[in-house]
């Protein structure tokens, strides 16, 4: 069972999302709360697999709550899926910077919401259709200091882990990565499981965010690789 905590200050949205997710045989909504403070408190007692957060909530907003739950100081981190009506850059990149593993808009189809929850629970990432290009463009244009910088990437990651991270940034699935590198899928998964703690991330999406923010990957390519994707075709983040 995938254990979910839902946080939204609108009663109808909170009840509707809880009912939608609870209707799935593999999903159990363990708590539904109305603000960010209660979301953090209940998450620390209920230990859900995923926390679904709204952005605008009283007492503690979704970005701040995400940082508490999934940020670098969270121990243990809990994967967060942002589900909101607001797709401004401030909210989108604020949530990703805080450690969110997914960002979805509330006008998404029910099946898309359910798929996003399963994807985040599995350690993958998801971004609403139409937002991927903005994410790639923004992350490739800025840099920030992280616990592991790009200059140290070669010291932290093995050559094979670096290869997998670069292919992950192209939007390749585990199956595509395995085929490209002539590896077993189980081997790719093992490399990912060892790599993500080194980068201080908890999902594939956050690993890609790290690669762009540190400059290890750019839209134009890397020193050792051609451009990762065509200009008019941004990568998709596969489960």
Buried (B, 14 or more C-beta within 10 A) or exposed (E): EBBBBBBBBBEEBBEBBBEBBBEBEEBBBBBBBBBBBBBBBBBEEBEBBBBBBBBBBEBBBBBBBBBBBBBEEBEEBBBBBBBBEBBEEEBBBBBBBBBBBBBBBBEBEEEBBBBBBBBBBBBBBBBBEEBBEBBBEBBBEEEEEBEBBBEEBEEBBEEBBBBBBBBBBBBBBBEBBBEBBEBEEEBBBEBBEEBBEBBBBBBBBBBBBBBBBBBBBBBEEBEEBEEBBEEEEBBBBBB
